[in-house]
Amino acid sequence: MGRPRRTAAGAVTGFVLRLARESIPRTQAALAEVLGVDTETVQGWESGRRPLANMRAGALLELRRHLPTIGADAALVGWLDAAMDADRILAAGLQPDGGRPHPLAGWVHTRETAHMLAWALNGTTPPALTGCVSRSRRGPVAAAPQLAPADRHVFFDHLRAVTEHAATQGPGGALLHRQALYLASYDHSPDAAAWTAQALHGRRDVLARRGWSPQWAAARSTATALARLGDPQPLHDFIDRALADDDTAEAANLNYWALWLGALPVPQSDDAFMGDRGLPGWDALTLLRALARGLVKDPGFVDLYAHSLWALLTVFPWLPQAAGPTARDLHVRSAHLLDEVPLTARARRELGHVHYVLSRKST
C-alpha cells in the first residue's frame, strides 16, 4: 500500500490563486512569464507546496497588486488573505508547533476565514465563489482545496484536544476555546457530532448568563453553533436573555457582526472590542447590506438576523434612505418571511418593525 496523501501546507491559498489565474485566463507558464518567475514556482504556489505565506512581504504585496492589472478577478485576489489565514489554522493542527501561540488564540477570525476552512474541511464552496468554481475545465480538476481524509481526521482530533485544554486555562484560554469549539462542530461524523453536542451543552453556565458579561462572546458562539447543528432553542434563549434590552450586549452583537461580515476592516486580537458601546470603526451601510443578504441565505439564524437588523436600524435610523436597492430588497424579503416562515414572537415583532420602517422610507 502507498503512503496516504498529505495535504500541502498552502493548499487553500494555492487553490484560490489557481482560480484567479484561470479568471484571466492564463496558463501556469504564461502567468510565470508575466510575473518573471519559472513555471515550477507557479506550480508550487498553486499546489501549496510553496505556500504564498512564505514569500517576502514585499513580493507577496506586489503579486496581489499585479494580478488584477493583468485581468485576474479582483474579488478572487481579495480572498487570498482569508485563504492564508485558513492555511495557518490548518497547519497548526497538522504540524503543531508547541513553541508558538495557536493562531486561533491570536485573532478573531471572520466569516471569510470560516468559509475557507469549511471549504477545506467539508468541501463546502464559499457562496461568493460558487460561480468561479463551477466554470468548466478540462481534465480531472479538484473542485475544492479539501484536506486528505487522514489529515482531516488529524485536524479535528487536534481541535478537540485544543478545546479541552483551553477550557482549563481560564480567561487566558477563552478566545482559543471559543473558536476551536466552534470549528470542531464542522466535523459531522457520528462520534464527533456527539462529542461536539456534549461540549456545547456543557456550556450551560455560560448560556445561562443574562446581559453583557465577559463570557458573552462564548455564549453567542455556543448558541449559534447549536443552531447550526439543528438546535435553535439556545439561540432563541440567548437573544431573549443575553442580548435584548442590554445596551452593552446590543453593541457587542453589532460589533461582532461588523467584524464577521467585513464592515470592520481592522483585525481584532481578542473579543474585548465587542463591548465598546461607541460602535467604532465600522461602516453601518456595509453591515446593513450583509445582514440583509444573510436574512435569506442563513435560514437557521433568521431570529438573530431579524433582531440585529432591528437594532441596527434603531441605532442608525437614516440607513434606509442611504441603502437604495438594499432597502427595497429587504422590504420585499421581510414581507416574505413574515408571511411564509415560522418565527418566534420576538422575531416576528422585530422583523415587522423593520418592514414598517422600510415601508415608510419607500413612500
TORLUMRO-537494 format. One record per residue (C-alpha): residue number from 1; residue in three letters; x, y, z. Coordinates in steps of 0.5 Angstrom, whole numbers, plus 500, padded with zeros to 3 digits. Layout:
N
PT     n   res     u     v     w
PT   NUM   ALA     X     Y     Z
...
//
This chain:
363
PT     n   res     u     v     w
PT     1   MET   500   500   500
PT     2   GLY   502   507   498
PT     3   ARG   503   512   504
PT     4   PRO   497   516   505
PT     5   ARG   496   523   501
PT     6   ARG   498   529   505
PT     7   THR   495   536   505
PT     8   ALA   500   541   503
PT     9   ALA   502   547   507
PT    10   GLY   499   552   503
PT    11   ALA   493   548   499
PT    12   VAL   488   553   501
PT    13   THR   492   559   498
PT    14   GLY   494   556   492
PT    15   PHE   487   554   490
PT    16   VAL   485   561   491
PT    17   LEU   491   563   487
PT    18   ARG   489   558   481
PT    19   LEU   482   561   481
PT    20   ALA   485   568   480
PT    21   ARG   490   565   474
PT    22   GLU   484   562   471
PT    23   SER   480   568   471
PT    24   ILE   485   572   467
PT    25   PRO   485   567   463
PT    26   ARG   493   565   463
PT    27   THR   497   558   463
PT    28   GLN   502   557   469
PT    29   ALA   507   558   464
PT    30   ALA   504   564   461
PT    31   LEU   503   567   468
PT    32   ALA   510   565   470
PT    33   GLU   513   569   464
PT    34   VAL   509   575   466
PT    35   LEU   511   575   473
PT    36   GLY   518   574   472
PT    37   VAL   519   567   475
PT    38   ASP   519   560   473
PT    39   THR   514   555   472
PT    40   GLU   516   551   477
PT    41   THR   515   557   482
PT    42   VAL   507   558   480
PT    43   GLN   506   550   480
PT    44   GLY   509   550   487
PT    45   TRP   504   556   489
PT    46   GLU   498   553   487
PT    47   SER   499   546   489
PT    48   GLY   501   549   496
PT    49   ARG   508   546   496
PT    50   ARG   511   553   496
PT    51   PRO   506   557   501
PT    52   LEU   505   564   499
PT    53   ALA   505   566   506
PT    54   ASN   513   564   506
PT    55   MET   514   570   501
PT    56   ARG   517   576   503
PT    57   ALA   512   581   505
PT    58   GLY   514   586   499
PT    59   ALA   514   580   494
PT    60   LEU   507   578   496
PT    61   LEU   504   585   496
PT    62   GLU   507   586   489
PT    63   LEU   504   580   487
PT    64   ARG   497   581   490
PT    65   ARG   497   588   486
PT    66   HIS   500   586   480
PT    67   LEU   494   580   479
PT    68   PRO   488   585   478
PT    69   THR   492   589   473
PT    70   ILE   493   583   468
PT    71   GLY   486   581   468
PT    72   ALA   485   577   475
PT    73   ASP   478   577   478
PT    74   ALA   480   583   484
PT    75   ALA   475   579   488
PT    76   LEU   478   573   488
PT    77   VAL   485   576   489
PT    78   GLY   482   579   495
PT    79   TRP   480   572   498
PT    80   LEU   488   571   499
PT    81   ASP   488   574   506
PT    82   ALA   483   569   508
PT    83   ALA   486   563   505
PT    84   MET   493   565   508
PT    85   ASP   489   565   515
PT    86   ALA   486   559   514
PT    87   ASP   492   555   512
PT    88   ARG   495   558   518
PT    89   ILE   490   555   522
PT    90   LEU   490   548   519
PT    91   ALA   498   548   519
PT    92   ALA   497   549   527
PT    93   GLY   493   543   527
PT    94   LEU   497   538   522
PT    95   GLN   504   541   524
PT    96   PRO   503   543   531
PT    97   ASP   509   548   534
PT    98   GLY   509   548   542
PT    99   GLY   513   554   542
PT   100   ARG   509   558   538
PT   101   PRO   502   561   540
PT   102   HIS   496   558   537
PT   103   PRO   493   562   531
PT   104   LEU   486   561   534
PT   105   ALA   489   565   540
PT   106   GLY   492   570   537
PT   107   TRP   486   574   533
PT   108   VAL   478   574   532
PT   109   HIS   477   570   525
PT   110   THR   472   573   520
PT   111   ARG   467   569   516
PT   112   GLU   471   569   510
PT   113   THR   476   565   514
PT   114   ALA   471   561   517
PT   115   HIS   468   560   509
PT   116   MET   476   558   507
PT   117   LEU   476   553   513
PT   118   ALA   469   550   511
PT   119   TRP   472   549   504
PT   120   ALA   478   545   506
PT   121   LEU   475   541   512
PT   122   ASN   468   539   508
PT   123   GLY   468   541   501
PT   124   THR   463   547   502
PT   125   THR   464   552   497
PT   126   PRO   464   559   500
PT   127   PRO   458   562   497
PT   128   ALA   461   568   494
PT   129   LEU   466   564   490
PT   130   THR   461   559   487
PT   131   GLY   461   562   480
PT   132   CYS   468   562   480
PT   133   VAL   469   554   482
PT   134   SER   463   552   477
PT   135   ARG   467   554   471
PT   136   SER   468   548   466
PT   137   ARG   475   546   466
PT   138   ARG   479   540   462
PT   139   GLY   481   534   466
PT   140   PRO   480   532   473
PT   141   VAL   481   538   477
PT   142   ALA   479   538   484
PT   143   ALA   473   543   486
PT   144   ALA   476   544   493
PT   145   PRO   482   545   497
PT   146   GLN   480   539   501
PT   147   LEU   484   536   506
PT   148   ALA   486   529   505
PT   149   PRO   482   524   509
PT   150   ALA   487   522   514
PT   151   ASP   489   530   515
PT   152   ARG   482   532   516
PT   153   HIS   482   527   522
PT   154   VAL   488   529   525
PT   155   PHE   486   536   525
PT   156   PHE   479   535   528
PT   157   ASP   483   531   533
PT   158   HIS   487   537   535
PT   159   LEU   482   542   535
PT   160   ARG   478   537   540
PT   161   ALA   485   537   544
PT   162   VAL   486   544   544
PT   163   THR   478   546   546
PT   164   GLU   479   541   552
PT   165   HIS   486   544   554
PT   166   ALA   484   551   553
PT   167   ALA   478   550   558
PT   168   THR   483   549   563
PT   169   GLN   486   556   562
PT   170   GLY   481   561   565
PT   171   PRO   480   568   562
PT   172   GLY   487   567   558
PT   173   GLY   484   561   554
PT   174   ALA   477   564   553
PT   175   LEU   479   566   545
PT   176   LEU   482   560   544
PT   177   HIS   477   555   547
PT   178   ARG   471   559   544
PT   179   GLN   474   559   536
PT   180   ALA   477   552   537
PT   181   LEU   470   549   540
PT   182   TYR   466   553   534
PT   183   LEU   471   550   529
PT   184   ALA   470   543   532
PT   185   SER   463   543   530
PT   186   TYR   465   543   523
PT   187   ASP   466   535   524
PT   188   HIS   459   532   522
PT   189   SER   462   524   523
PT   190   PRO   457   521   529
PT   191   ASP   462   520   534
PT   192   ALA   465   527   533
PT   193   ALA   458   530   533
PT   194   ALA   456   527   540
PT   195   TRP   463   530   543
PT   196   THR   461   537   540
PT   197   ALA   454   537   542
PT   198   GLN   456   535   549
PT   199   ALA   462   540   549
PT   200   LEU   457   545   547
PT   201   HIS   451   543   552
PT   202   GLY   457   543   557
PT   203   ARG   457   551   557
PT   204   ARG   450   552   560
PT   205   ASP   453   556   566
PT   206   VAL   456   561   560
PT   207   LEU   449   560   556
PT   208   ALA   445   562   563
PT   209   ARG   448   569   564
PT   210   ARG   444   575   563
PT   211   GLY   446   581   559
PT   212   TRP   453   583   558
PT   213   SER   459   579   562
PT   214   PRO   466   577   560
PT   215   GLN   463   571   558
PT   216   TRP   458   574   553
PT   217   ALA   462   572   546
PT   218   ALA   463   565   549
PT   219   ALA   455   565   550
PT   220   ARG   454   567   543
PT   221   SER   459   563   539
PT   222   THR   456   557   543
PT   223   ALA   449   559   542
PT   224   THR   450   560   534
PT   225   ALA   454   553   534
PT   226   LEU   448   549   537
PT   227   ALA   443   553   532
PT   228   ARG   448   551   526
PT   229   LEU   447   543   529
PT   230   GLY   440   544   529
PT   231   ASP   438   546   536
PT   232   PRO   435   553   535
PT   233   GLN   433   554   542
PT   234   PRO   439   556   546
PT   235   LEU   440   562   541
PT   236   HIS   433   564   542
PT   237   ASP   434   564   549
PT   238   PHE   441   568   548
PT   239   ILE   437   573   544
PT   240   ASP   432   574   550
PT   241   ARG   436   573   556
PT   242   ALA   443   576   554
PT   243   LEU   442   580   548
PT   244   ALA   436   584   548
PT   245   ASP   435   590   553
PT   246   ASP   442   591   555
PT   247   ASP   446   597   551
PT   248   THR   453   594   552
PT   249   ALA   450   587   549
PT   250   GLU   447   590   544
PT   251   ALA   453   594   542
PT   252   ALA   457   588   543
PT   253   ASN   453   584   538
PT   254   LEU   453   589   532
PT   255   ASN   461   590   533
PT   256   TYR   462   582   533
PT   257   TRP   457   582   526
PT   258   ALA   461   588   524
PT   259   LEU   468   584   524
PT   260   TRP   465   578   522
PT   261   LEU   462   581   516
PT   262   GLY   467   585   514
PT   263   ALA   464   592   516
PT   264   LEU   470   593   521
PT   265   PRO   477   592   517
PT   266   VAL   481   593   523
PT   267   PRO   484   586   525
PT   268   GLN   482   584   533
PT   269   SER   487   581   537
PT   270   ASP   481   579   542
PT   271   ASP   474   579   544
PT   272   ALA   475   586   548
PT   273   PHE   473   590   542
PT   274   MET   466   588   542
PT   275   GLY   464   591   549
PT   276   ASP   465   598   546
PT   277   ARG   459   602   546
PT   278   GLY   461   607   542
PT   279   LEU   461   602   536
PT   280   PRO   467   605   533
PT   281   GLY   471   604   526
PT   282   TRP   466   600   522
PT   283   ASP   461   602   516
PT   284   ALA   454   602   518
PT   285   LEU   452   601   511
PT   286   THR   456   595   509
PT   287   LEU   453   592   515
PT   288   LEU   446   593   513
PT   289   ARG   448   590   506
PT   290   ALA   451   584   509
PT   291   LEU   445   583   515
PT   292   ALA   440   584   509
PT   293   ARG   444   578   505
PT   294   GLY   444   574   511
PT   295   LEU   437   574   513
PT   296   VAL   435   570   507
PT   297   LYS   441   566   506
PT   298   ASP   442   563   513
PT   299   PRO   435   561   515
PT   300   GLY   437   557   521
PT   301   PHE   439   564   524
PT   302   VAL   433   568   522
PT   303   ASP   432   571   529
PT   304   LEU   439   573   530
PT   305   TYR   439   577   524
PT   306   ALA   432   580   525
PT   307   HIS   434   582   532
PT   308   SER   441   585   529
PT   309   LEU   437   589   523
PT   310   TRP   432   592   528
PT   311   ALA   438   594   533
PT   312   LEU   442   597   527
PT   313   LEU   436   601   524
PT   314   THR   434   603   531
PT   315   VAL   442   606   532
PT   316   PHE   442   609   525
PT   317   PRO   435   611   523
PT   318   TRP   438   614   517
PT   319   LEU   440   608   514
PT   320   PRO   434   606   510
PT   321   GLN   435   613   506
PT   322   ALA   442   611   504
PT   323   ALA   441   604   503
PT   324   GLY   438   605   496
PT   325   PRO   436   598   493
PT   326   THR   438   594   499
PT   327   ALA   433   597   503
PT   328   ARG   428   596   497
PT   329   ASP   430   588   497
PT   330   LEU   430   588   505
PT   331   HIS   423   591   505
PT   332   VAL   421   585   500
PT   333   ARG   425   580   504
PT   334   SER   422   582   510
PT   335   ALA   415   581   508
PT   336   HIS   416   574   505
PT   337   LEU   419   572   512
PT   338   LEU   413   575   516
PT   339   ASP   408   571   511
PT   340   GLU   412   565   510
PT   341   VAL   417   563   515
PT   342   PRO   415   561   523
PT   343   LEU   418   566   527
PT   344   THR   419   567   535
PT   345   ALA   414   572   538
PT   346   ARG   420   577   538
PT   347   ALA   423   576   531
PT   348   ARG   416   577   528
PT   349   ARG   415   583   532
PT   350   GLU   422   586   531
PT   351   LEU   422   584   523
PT   352   GLY   415   587   523
PT   353   HIS   418   594   525
PT   354   VAL   424   593   520
PT   355   HIS   419   592   515
PT   356   TYR   415   598   517
PT   357   VAL   421   603   518
PT   358   LEU   423   601   511
PT   359   SER   415   602   508
PT   360   ARG   416   609   511
PT   361   LYS   422   610   507
PT   362   SER   420   608   501
PT   363   THR   414   612   501
//
